[in-house]
């Protein structure tokens, strides 16, 4: 109940409430920064800049959290921070890849009337095909989320965002066995849904 009051105060721009929630959930940023430590070092990303991005995402999560949805605040913060960190890492990685990709033009006419884009394209690049896949995927996600308990939903959301079992265990403050059991229940429920 105390967390709900803090969230209400955050909506009213109460800095003390934001600081209290930050102190409560700062461990999430620490865990995610450790998760990406090797990538940060490999790409030469400024760790301070990445921590700032994590803090922005944390603040955005607090401001946009909806108590009415079936998601715990800690899960929502984890998802928001993890997505922001991935976005920054992709940006850095993209800048390195841009140099490699600039050597090949997709629009250059390599054969008579055939561009590289034509030679390598397939139905997966068709926007209608992609839209249909997205709609099917969204419908499946909705069915899965409806069938899960709140604890399973929390773990499902963390798994969906690429977190490993050990990280999920630390974030949810559950032991590895509890997380493994929840993942097995998730797999069984998902299998039942997809076989219908």
N, CA and C of each residue as an Amber inpcrd file, in Angstrom:
protein
   588
   0.8280000  -1.1950000   0.0000000   0.0000000   0.0000000   0.0000000
   0.8730000   1.2610000   0.0000000   2.0130000   1.1860000   0.6860000
   2.9020000   2.3410000   0.7480000   3.4200000   2.6910000  -0.6380000
   3.6780000   1.6550000  -1.4540000   4.1620000   1.8970000  -2.8090000
   3.0990000   2.6210000  -3.6340000   1.8460000   2.2320000  -3.4620000
   0.7560000   2.8940000  -4.2010000   0.6940000   4.3770000  -3.8530000
   0.8700000   4.6960000  -2.5760000   0.8640000   6.1030000  -2.1620000
   2.0320000   6.8600000  -2.7730000   3.1950000   6.2100000  -2.8200000
   4.3670000   6.8460000  -3.4300000   4.1230000   7.1100000  -4.9130000
   3.5020000   6.1470000  -5.5910000   3.2110000   6.3090000  -7.0220000
   2.2560000   7.4760000  -7.2330000   1.2450000   7.5750000  -6.3820000
   0.2940000   8.7040000  -6.4800000   1.0200000  10.0270000  -6.2780000
   1.9630000  10.0490000  -5.3410000   2.7240000  11.2740000  -5.0870000
   3.6490000  11.5990000  -6.2570000   4.1900000  10.5680000  -6.9150000
   5.0420000  10.7820000  -8.0880000   4.2350000  11.4610000  -9.1850000
   2.9860000  11.0250000  -9.3670000   2.1130000  11.6220000 -10.3870000
   1.9310000  13.1130000 -10.1210000   1.9660000  13.4830000  -8.8410000
   1.8320000  14.8960000  -8.4530000   3.1830000  15.6080000  -8.4050000
   4.2010000  15.0010000  -8.9920000   5.5680000  15.5530000  -9.0750000
   6.2380000  15.7430000  -7.7210000   6.0150000  14.8330000  -6.8190000
   6.6540000  14.8760000  -5.5010000   8.0510000  14.2650000  -5.6200000
   9.0770000  15.1180000  -5.5250000  10.4610000  14.6630000  -5.6860000
  10.8820000  13.6990000  -4.5840000  10.3730000  13.8930000  -3.3660000
  10.7170000  12.9840000  -2.2710000  10.2170000  11.5700000  -2.5700000
   9.0230000  11.4700000  -3.1440000   8.4710000  10.1560000  -3.4990000
   9.3190000   9.5080000  -4.5920000   9.7360000  10.3210000  -5.5870000
  10.5840000   9.7870000  -6.6570000  11.8960000   9.2650000  -6.0710000
  12.4970000  10.0320000  -5.1830000  13.7660000   9.6170000  -4.5680000
  13.5970000   8.3430000  -3.7440000  12.4750000   8.2500000  -3.0350000
  12.2210000   7.0640000  -2.2240000  12.0990000   5.8150000  -3.1140000
  11.3590000   5.9450000  -4.2150000  11.2230000   4.8220000  -5.1450000
  12.5520000   4.5190000  -5.8370000  13.3230000   5.5600000  -6.1230000
  14.6400000   5.3360000  -6.7300000  15.5150000   4.5260000  -5.7760000
  15.5340000   4.9070000  -4.5180000  16.3520000   4.1770000  -3.5400000
  15.8730000   2.7300000  -3.3920000  14.5740000   2.5260000  -3.4950000
  13.9970000   1.1820000  -3.3820000  14.3890000   0.2920000  -4.5670000
  14.4220000   0.8770000  -5.7790000  14.5990000   0.0740000  -6.9930000
  15.8950000   0.3630000  -7.7540000  16.8310000   1.0500000  -7.1300000
  18.1090000   1.3510000  -7.7880000  18.8630000   0.0790000  -8.1730000
  18.6310000  -0.9810000  -7.4160000  19.3070000  -2.2440000  -7.6980000
  19.0310000  -2.7300000  -9.1260000  17.8910000  -2.3640000  -9.6920000
  17.5420000  -2.7820000 -11.0570000  18.5610000  -2.2150000 -12.0450000
  18.8780000  -0.9340000 -11.8930000  19.8610000  -0.3010000 -12.7780000
  21.2180000  -0.9860000 -12.6190000  21.6010000  -1.2620000 -11.3830000
  22.8940000  -1.9130000 -11.1260000  22.9660000  -3.2840000 -11.8010000
  21.9030000  -4.0640000 -11.6850000  21.8770000  -5.4020000 -12.2810000
  21.9650000  -5.3130000 -13.8010000  21.2010000  -4.3930000 -14.3950000
  21.1950000  -4.2760000 -15.8600000  22.5290000  -3.7270000 -16.3830000
  23.1550000  -2.8280000 -15.6420000  24.4650000  -2.3250000 -16.0590000
  25.4960000  -3.4600000 -16.0280000  25.4120000  -4.3560000 -15.0330000
  26.3130000  -5.5090000 -14.9890000  26.0530000  -6.4330000 -16.1640000
  24.7690000  -6.5890000 -16.5000000  24.3980000  -7.4710000 -17.6080000
  25.0790000  -7.0320000 -18.9040000  25.1680000  -5.7280000 -19.1300000
  25.7160000  -5.2050000 -20.3830000  27.1820000  -4.7710000 -20.2680000
  27.8400000  -5.0960000 -19.1620000  29.2150000  -4.6470000 -18.9240000
  30.1620000  -5.0120000 -20.0670000  30.1180000  -6.2610000 -20.5380000
  31.0260000  -6.6820000 -21.6070000  30.7530000  -5.9390000 -22.9120000
  29.4860000  -5.7470000 -23.2350000  29.1260000  -5.0280000 -24.4660000
  29.5810000  -3.5790000 -24.3770000  29.4000000  -2.9700000 -23.2030000
  29.8060000  -1.5800000 -22.9880000  31.3040000  -1.4350000 -23.2560000
  32.0710000  -2.3700000 -22.7060000  33.5270000  -2.3190000 -22.8830000
  33.9290000  -2.5780000 -24.3340000  33.2930000  -3.5500000 -24.9730000
  33.6270000  -3.9070000 -26.3550000  33.3590000  -2.7530000 -27.3110000
  32.1960000  -2.0980000 -27.1450000  31.8340000  -1.0170000 -28.0550000
  32.4290000   0.3280000 -27.6450000  33.0340000   0.3800000 -26.4690000
  33.6350000   1.6290000 -26.0110000  32.6050000   2.6810000 -25.6290000
  31.4760000   2.2290000 -25.1010000  30.4050000   3.1450000 -24.6950000
  30.7850000   3.7770000 -23.3580000  30.5310000   5.0780000 -23.2430000
  30.7850000   5.7890000 -21.9970000  29.8020000   5.2940000 -20.9430000
  30.3150000   4.6680000 -19.8900000  29.4740000   4.0740000 -18.8540000
  28.5970000   5.1260000 -18.1720000  29.1380000   6.3120000 -17.9770000
  28.3770000   7.3890000 -17.3440000  27.1780000   7.7750000 -18.1970000
  27.3910000   7.8470000 -19.5100000  26.2840000   8.1830000 -20.4190000
  25.2000000   7.1110000 -20.3560000  25.6050000   5.8520000 -20.3030000
  24.6410000   4.7580000 -20.2410000  23.8680000   4.7830000 -18.9210000
  24.5700000   5.0980000 -17.8260000  23.8870000   5.2140000 -16.5310000
  22.8700000   6.3550000 -16.5540000  23.2310000   7.4700000 -17.2160000
  22.2850000   8.5880000 -17.3510000  21.0390000   8.1510000 -18.1090000
  21.2440000   7.4090000 -19.1980000  20.1070000   6.9030000 -19.9750000
  19.2360000   5.9910000 -19.1120000  19.8770000   5.1630000 -18.2840000
  19.1350000   4.2730000 -17.3890000  18.3020000   5.0910000 -16.4020000
  18.8760000   6.1750000 -15.8910000  18.1420000   7.0340000 -14.9580000
  16.9580000   7.7250000 -15.6410000  17.1660000   8.1630000 -16.8940000
  16.0580000   8.7680000 -17.6480000  14.9340000   7.7540000 -17.8260000
  15.3060000   6.5380000 -18.1770000  14.3050000   5.4920000 -18.3790000
  13.5880000   5.1820000 -17.0660000  14.3370000   5.1780000 -15.9830000
  13.7520000   4.9400000 -14.6660000  12.7110000   6.0140000 -14.3570000
  13.0900000   7.2630000 -14.5890000  12.1770000   8.3860000 -14.3450000
  10.9480000   8.3110000 -15.2480000  11.1650000   7.9790000 -16.5230000
  10.0380000   7.8220000 -17.4520000   9.1060000   6.7150000 -16.9870000
   9.6880000   5.6330000 -16.4940000   8.8760000   4.5120000 -16.0110000
   8.0020000   4.9480000 -14.8370000   8.5790000   5.7030000 -13.9150000
   7.7910000   6.1840000 -12.7730000   6.6430000   7.0820000 -13.2320000
   6.9410000   7.9560000 -14.1970000   5.9270000   8.9080000 -14.6540000
   4.8410000   8.2720000 -15.5000000   5.1460000   7.1580000 -16.1580000
   4.1530000   6.5640000 -17.0480000   3.5570000   5.2630000 -16.4990000
   3.9300000   4.8880000 -15.3040000   3.4060000   3.6480000 -14.7210000
   1.9070000   3.7570000 -14.4990000   1.1940000   2.7030000 -14.8880000
  -0.2590000   2.6580000 -14.7160000  -0.5840000   1.5600000 -13.7110000
  -1.0420000   1.9650000 -12.5560000  -1.3500000   1.0440000 -11.4650000
  -2.4550000   0.0600000 -11.8220000  -3.2710000   0.4070000 -12.8160000
  -4.4250000  -0.4150000 -13.1580000  -4.0350000  -1.6470000 -13.9680000
  -2.8580000  -1.6360000 -14.5630000  -2.4210000  -2.7870000 -15.3500000
  -1.8600000  -3.8480000 -14.4200000  -1.8280000  -5.0710000 -14.9060000
  -1.3850000  -6.1960000 -14.0820000   0.1270000  -6.3630000 -14.1340000
   0.8520000  -5.3160000 -13.8320000   2.3110000  -5.3750000 -13.8540000
   2.8300000  -4.7160000 -12.5870000   3.8340000  -5.3680000 -11.9880000
   4.4540000  -4.7720000 -10.8100000   5.3490000  -3.6140000 -11.2430000
   5.5070000  -2.6310000 -10.3780000   6.3490000  -1.4710000 -10.6740000
   7.7830000  -1.9070000 -10.9790000   8.3140000  -2.8510000 -10.2170000
   9.6990000  -3.2870000 -10.4360000   9.8670000  -3.9000000 -11.8330000
   8.8750000  -4.6530000 -12.2840000   8.9260000  -5.2480000 -13.6220000
   8.8690000  -4.1660000 -14.6830000   7.9800000  -3.2070000 -14.4860000
   7.8260000  -2.1210000 -15.4570000   9.1170000  -1.3060000 -15.5630000
   9.7150000  -1.0050000 -14.4250000  10.9840000  -0.2610000 -14.4110000
  12.0570000  -1.0720000 -15.1360000  12.1390000  -2.3630000 -14.8530000
  13.1380000  -3.2260000 -15.4850000  12.9900000  -3.2060000 -17.0020000
  11.7650000  -3.3640000 -17.4820000  11.5140000  -3.3920000 -18.9230000
  11.9000000  -2.0490000 -19.5570000  11.4860000  -0.9520000 -18.9300000
  11.7870000   0.3750000 -19.4860000  13.2910000   0.6510000 -19.5260000
  13.9760000   0.3630000 -18.4400000  15.4200000   0.6130000 -18.3710000
  16.1550000  -0.2950000 -19.3570000  15.7720000  -1.5680000 -19.4020000
  16.4360000  -2.5130000 -20.3010000  16.2540000  -2.0830000 -21.7600000
  15.0570000  -1.6650000 -22.1250000  14.8220000  -1.2110000 -23.5100000
  15.6710000   0.0090000 -23.8500000  15.7650000   0.9450000 -22.9200000
  16.5560000   2.1490000 -23.1860000  18.0290000   1.7980000 -23.3470000
  18.5330000   0.9240000 -22.4950000  19.9380000   0.5230000 -22.6020000
  20.1930000  -0.1900000 -23.9350000  19.2800000  -1.0700000 -24.3250000
  19.4240000  -1.7630000 -25.6130000  19.4170000  -0.7710000 -26.7680000
  18.5850000   0.2420000 -26.6680000  18.4940000   1.2450000 -27.7390000
  19.8200000   1.9950000 -27.8860000  20.4120000   2.3900000 -26.7730000
  21.6920000   3.0970000 -26.8100000  22.7830000   2.1770000 -27.3510000
  22.7760000   0.9320000 -26.9170000  23.7860000  -0.0290000 -27.3850000
  23.6290000  -0.2570000 -28.8860000  22.3820000  -0.3910000 -29.3540000
  22.1550000  -0.5540000 -30.8000000  22.6540000   0.6520000 -31.5700000
  22.4580000   1.8490000 -31.0030000  22.9270000   3.0690000 -31.6720000
  24.4450000   3.0280000 -31.8400000  25.1440000   2.6820000 -30.7680000
  26.6040000   2.6010000 -30.8390000  27.0460000   1.4960000 -31.7950000
  26.3890000   0.3680000 -31.7000000  26.7180000  -0.7510000 -32.5620000
  26.4070000  -0.4020000 -34.0190000  25.3210000   0.3390000 -34.2360000
  24.9320000   0.7480000 -35.5780000  25.9420000   1.6850000 -36.2070000
  26.5350000   2.5480000 -35.4010000  27.5310000   3.4730000 -35.9310000
  28.7640000   2.7150000 -36.4140000  29.1410000   1.6500000 -35.6920000
  30.2710000   0.8400000 -36.1430000  29.8890000   0.0690000 -37.4060000
  28.6760000  -0.4660000 -37.4230000  28.2260000  -1.2610000 -38.5730000
  28.0110000  -0.3880000 -39.8040000  27.7050000   0.8840000 -39.5850000
  27.4550000   1.8020000 -40.7020000  28.6730000   1.8690000 -41.6250000
  29.8390000   1.8300000 -41.0400000  31.0560000   1.8550000 -41.8540000
  31.1350000   0.6300000 -42.7600000  30.8000000  -0.5220000 -42.2090000
  30.8360000  -1.7430000 -43.0110000  29.7430000  -1.7370000 -44.0770000
  28.5430000  -1.3140000 -43.6900000  27.4140000  -1.3430000 -44.6150000
  27.5390000  -0.3210000 -45.7340000  28.3140000   0.7140000 -45.5340000
  28.4020000   1.7710000 -46.5410000  29.1090000   1.2910000 -47.8080000
  29.7650000   0.1360000 -47.7510000  30.4650000  -0.3730000 -48.9220000
  29.5310000  -1.0600000 -49.9130000  28.3150000  -1.3890000 -49.4930000
  27.3780000  -2.0880000 -50.3640000  26.1100000  -1.2630000 -50.5120000
  25.7910000  -0.9000000 -51.7190000  24.5680000  -0.1590000 -51.9620000
  23.4820000  -1.1350000 -52.3930000  22.3310000  -1.0620000 -51.7310000
  21.2250000  -1.9390000 -52.0830000  20.5890000  -1.5310000 -53.4190000
  20.8000000  -0.3030000 -53.8450000  20.1670000   0.1840000 -55.0660000
  21.0760000   0.1500000 -56.2900000  22.3130000  -0.2520000 -56.1250000
  23.2280000  -0.3170000 -57.2580000  22.8110000  -1.4590000 -58.1890000
  22.8480000  -1.2220000 -59.4870000  22.4370000  -2.2030000 -60.4880000
  23.5850000  -3.1920000 -60.7140000  23.5330000  -4.3530000 -60.0160000
  24.6010000  -5.3370000 -60.1020000  24.4800000  -6.2120000 -61.3470000
  23.2700000  -6.5600000 -61.7250000  23.0110000  -7.3180000 -62.9410000
  21.9980000  -6.5320000 -63.7440000  21.7370000  -6.9620000 -64.9470000
  20.8140000  -6.2170000 -65.7970000  19.4540000  -6.0740000 -65.1040000
  19.1640000  -4.8640000 -64.6450000  17.8780000  -4.5700000 -64.0300000
  17.6810000  -5.1490000 -62.6450000  18.6950000  -5.7540000 -62.0620000
  18.5700000  -6.3510000 -60.7270000  19.4820000  -5.6280000 -59.7440000
  18.8650000  -5.0520000 -58.7440000  19.6530000  -4.4300000 -57.6790000
  19.9510000  -5.4840000 -56.6250000  20.8740000  -5.1630000 -55.7350000
  21.1790000  -6.0740000 -54.6400000  19.9270000  -6.3110000 -53.7950000
  19.1380000  -5.2700000 -53.6160000  17.9000000  -5.3700000 -52.8510000
  16.9710000  -6.4120000 -53.4820000  16.8620000  -6.4090000 -54.8340000
  16.0240000  -7.3870000 -55.5250000  16.5580000  -8.7980000 -55.3550000
  17.8740000  -8.9310000 -55.3890000  18.4870000 -10.2610000 -55.3160000
  18.3470000 -10.8950000 -53.9430000  18.3450000 -10.0880000 -52.8920000
  18.3120000 -10.6710000 -51.5480000  16.9390000 -10.6000000 -50.8890000
  15.9720000  -9.9470000 -51.5210000  14.6620000  -9.7910000 -50.8850000
  13.8710000 -11.0910000 -50.9690000  12.9590000 -11.2460000 -50.0480000
  12.0370000 -12.3690000 -50.0530000  10.7240000 -11.8840000 -49.4670000
   9.7940000 -12.8010000 -49.2550000   8.4730000 -12.3810000 -48.7970000
   8.5030000 -11.7490000 -47.4110000   9.5430000 -12.0280000 -46.6360000
   9.6250000 -11.4640000 -45.2920000   9.8430000  -9.9610000 -45.3180000
  10.2620000  -9.4200000 -46.4520000  10.4230000  -7.9710000 -46.5520000
   9.1450000  -7.3070000 -47.0370000   8.1350000  -8.1000000 -47.3650000
   6.8420000  -7.5730000 -47.8000000   6.1190000  -6.9710000 -46.5920000
   5.7480000  -5.6800000 -46.6440000   5.1100000  -5.0450000 -45.4910000
   3.8040000  -5.7290000 -45.0630000   3.0210000  -6.2170000 -46.0200000
   1.7620000  -6.8750000 -45.6930000   2.0270000  -8.1720000 -44.9300000
   3.0360000  -8.9210000 -45.3710000   3.4200000 -10.1480000 -44.6880000
   3.8470000  -9.8370000 -43.2520000   4.6670000  -8.8030000 -43.0880000
   5.1460000  -8.4110000 -41.7570000   4.0050000  -7.9520000 -40.8630000
   3.0510000  -7.2170000 -41.4270000   1.8990000  -6.7430000 -40.6620000
   1.0610000  -7.9230000 -40.1740000   0.8470000  -8.8990000 -41.0270000
   0.0830000 -10.0920000 -40.6540000   0.7900000 -10.8400000 -39.5320000
   2.1040000 -10.9960000 -39.6490000   2.8680000 -11.6550000 -38.5910000
   2.7330000 -10.9060000 -37.2700000   2.8160000  -9.5840000 -37.3240000
   2.7240000  -8.7530000 -36.1220000   1.3550000  -8.9150000 -35.4640000
   0.2910000  -8.9180000 -36.2640000  -1.0580000  -9.0790000 -35.7130000
  -1.2130000 -10.4470000 -35.0640000  -0.7180000 -11.4980000 -35.7250000
  -0.7810000 -12.8490000 -35.1540000   0.0020000 -12.9220000 -33.8460000
   1.1720000 -12.2990000 -33.8440000   2.0180000 -12.2860000 -32.6540000
   1.3250000 -11.5490000 -31.5010000   0.7420000 -10.3810000 -31.7920000
   0.0550000  -9.6070000 -30.7530000  -1.1280000 -10.3880000 -30.1720000
  -1.8640000 -11.0880000 -31.0380000  -3.0070000 -11.8810000 -30.5830000
  -2.5390000 -13.0250000 -29.6780000  -1.4550000 -13.6900000 -30.0820000
  -0.9010000 -14.7760000 -29.2790000  -0.4240000 -14.2450000 -27.9250000
   0.2730000 -13.1160000 -27.9230000   0.7380000 -12.5220000 -26.6590000
  -0.4290000 -12.2300000 -25.7320000  -1.4840000 -11.6810000 -26.2870000
  -2.6630000 -11.3360000 -25.4850000  -3.2470000 -12.6070000 -24.8410000
  -3.3820000 -13.6890000 -25.6130000  -3.9130000 -14.9480000 -25.0780000
  -3.0100000 -15.4740000 -23.9640000  -1.7120000 -15.4200000 -24.1880000
  -0.7680000 -15.9150000 -23.1860000  -0.8860000 -15.0970000 -21.9060000
  -0.8500000 -13.7710000 -22.0290000  -0.8910000 -12.9020000 -20.8530000
  -2.1820000 -13.0780000 -20.0630000  -3.2840000 -13.3260000 -20.7510000
  -4.5660000 -13.5390000 -20.0790000  -4.5620000 -14.8100000 -19.2300000
  -3.7950000 -15.8200000 -19.6430000  -3.8100000 -17.1160000 -18.9570000
  -2.8480000 -17.1810000 -17.7690000  -2.0270000 -16.1510000 -17.5740000
  -0.9840000 -16.2120000 -16.5510000  -1.4070000 -15.5620000 -15.2410000
  -0.8610000 -16.0880000 -14.1550000  -1.0370000 -15.4330000 -12.8560000
  -0.1520000 -14.1860000 -12.8440000  -0.3110000 -13.3350000 -11.8510000
   0.4850000 -12.1010000 -11.8110000   1.9800000 -12.4100000 -11.6620000
   2.3320000 -13.4120000 -10.8860000   3.7390000 -13.7870000 -10.7370000
   4.3240000 -14.3380000 -12.0290000   3.5370000 -15.1840000 -12.7040000
   3.9870000 -15.7340000 -13.9880000   4.1080000 -14.6320000 -15.0320000
   3.1760000 -13.6820000 -15.0010000   3.1920000 -12.5740000 -15.9550000
   4.4470000 -11.7240000 -15.7610000   4.8200000 -11.5170000 -14.5120000
   6.0360000 -10.7450000 -14.2360000   7.2570000 -11.4370000 -14.8450000
   7.3730000 -12.7260000 -14.6150000   8.5130000 -13.4730000 -15.1450000
   8.4490000 -13.5380000 -16.6670000   7.2590000 -13.7150000 -17.2270000
   7.0800000 -13.7470000 -18.6870000   7.5530000 -12.4320000 -19.3090000
   7.1780000 -11.2990000 -18.7110000   7.5930000 -10.0000000 -19.2440000
   9.1070000  -9.8300000 -19.1930000   9.7220000 -10.3120000 -18.1400000
  11.1730000 -10.2180000 -18.0290000  11.8640000 -11.1340000 -19.0430000
  11.3400000 -12.3470000 -19.2140000  11.8920000 -13.2710000 -20.2200000
  11.7390000 -12.6940000 -21.6260000  10.5730000 -12.1130000 -21.8790000
  10.2690000 -11.5470000 -23.1900000  11.2460000 -10.4380000 -23.5450000
  11.7870000  -9.7900000 -22.5350000  12.7310000  -8.7040000 -22.7660000
  14.1810000  -9.1740000 -22.7060000  14.3750000 -10.4890000 -22.7770000
  15.7210000 -11.0200000 -22.9540000  16.5360000 -11.2020000 -21.6880000
  15.9060000 -11.1460000 -20.5340000  16.6700000 -11.3160000 -19.3020000
  16.8430000 -12.8050000 -19.0050000  18.0020000 -13.1610000 -18.4620000
  18.2630000 -14.5690000 -18.1560000  17.6830000 -14.9280000 -16.7890000
  17.6620000 -16.2230000 -16.5040000  17.0430000 -16.7280000 -15.2650000
  17.6930000 -16.1440000 -14.0120000  18.9960000 -16.0500000 -14.0310000
  19.7030000 -15.5300000 -12.8450000  19.3210000 -14.0700000 -12.5920000
  19.2770000 -13.2700000 -13.6420000  18.8960000 -11.8570000 -13.4960000
  17.4500000 -11.7460000 -13.0220000  16.5740000 -12.5690000 -13.5800000
  15.1640000 -12.5670000 -13.1620000  15.0600000 -12.9310000 -11.6950000
  15.8560000 -13.8980000 -11.2790000  15.8520000 -14.3070000  -9.8780000
  16.2400000 -13.1420000  -8.9720000  17.2620000 -12.3910000  -9.3750000
  17.6920000 -11.2480000  -8.5550000  16.6380000 -10.1450000  -8.5620000
  16.0370000  -9.8740000  -9.7310000  15.0570000  -8.7830000  -9.8330000
  13.7670000  -9.0910000  -9.0860000  13.3150000 -10.3390000  -9.1610000
  12.0510000 -10.6970000  -8.5180000  12.2430000 -11.1230000  -7.0670000
  13.5210000 -11.2450000  -6.6620000  13.8640000 -11.6730000  -5.3020000
  13.2890000 -13.0540000  -4.9920000  13.2970000 -13.9210000  -6.0310000
  12.8820000 -15.3070000  -5.8740000  14.1130000 -16.1700000  -6.1090000
  14.1300000 -17.3470000  -5.4940000  15.2960000 -18.2090000  -5.7110000
  15.2150000 -18.8580000  -7.0950000  16.3300000 -19.4070000  -7.5330000
  16.4260000 -19.9860000  -8.8750000  15.3870000 -21.0810000  -9.1020000
  15.1300000 -21.8790000  -8.0850000  14.1640000 -22.9770000  -8.2070000
  12.7570000 -22.4240000  -8.4590000  12.3660000 -21.3620000  -7.7570000
  11.0500000 -20.7560000  -7.9590000  10.9240000 -20.2060000  -9.3800000
  11.9880000 -19.5640000  -9.8550000  11.9780000 -19.0110000 -11.2160000
  11.8880000 -20.1400000 -12.2310000  12.6790000 -21.2070000 -12.0280000
  12.6310000 -22.3550000 -12.9430000  11.2430000 -22.9820000 -12.9870000
  10.6190000 -23.1340000 -11.8180000   9.2670000 -23.7050000 -11.7700000
   8.2720000 -22.8230000 -12.5090000   8.3840000 -21.5140000 -12.3130000
   7.4770000 -20.5890000 -12.9970000   7.6810000 -20.6620000 -14.5110000
   8.9270000 -20.7740000 -14.9430000   9.2220000 -20.8690000 -16.3830000
   8.6460000 -22.1590000 -16.9520000   8.7320000 -23.2540000 -16.2100000
   8.1480000 -24.5140000 -16.6860000   6.6270000 -24.3910000 -16.8110000
   5.9680000 -23.7490000 -15.8270000   4.5190000 -23.5370000 -15.9160000
   4.1920000 -22.6700000 -17.1320000   5.0160000 -21.6330000 -17.3560000
   4.8210000 -20.7650000 -18.5200000   4.9000000 -21.5700000 -19.8090000
   5.9320000 -22.3990000 -19.9260000   6.1150000 -23.1990000 -21.1380000
   4.9100000 -24.0970000 -21.3860000   4.4110000 -24.7320000 -20.3150000
   3.2530000 -25.6140000 -20.4610000   2.0180000 -24.8410000 -20.9080000
   1.7830000 -23.6810000 -20.3140000   0.6180000 -22.8780000 -20.6930000
   0.7360000 -22.3850000 -22.1320000   1.9280000 -21.9470000 -22.5150000
   2.1410000 -21.4600000 -23.8790000   1.9690000 -22.5990000 -24.8820000
   2.4900000 -23.7890000 -24.5390000   2.3240000 -24.9380000 -25.4230000
   0.8450000 -25.2670000 -25.5980000   0.0820000 -25.2460000 -24.4810000
  -1.3550000 -25.5230000 -24.5660000  -2.0730000 -24.5210000 -25.4660000
  -1.7000000 -23.2600000 -25.3540000  -2.3380000 -22.2130000 -26.1640000
  -1.9920000 -22.3810000 -27.6330000  -0.7350000 -22.6600000 -27.9300000
  -0.3190000 -22.7470000 -29.3470000  -0.8030000 -24.0180000 -30.0210000
  -1.1340000 -25.0610000 -29.2330000  -1.6160000 -26.3050000 -29.8280000
  -3.1110000 -26.2930000 -30.0910000  -3.8070000 -25.2730000 -29.5870000
  -5.2600000 -25.1900000 -29.8050000  -5.5800000 -24.7930000 -31.2170000
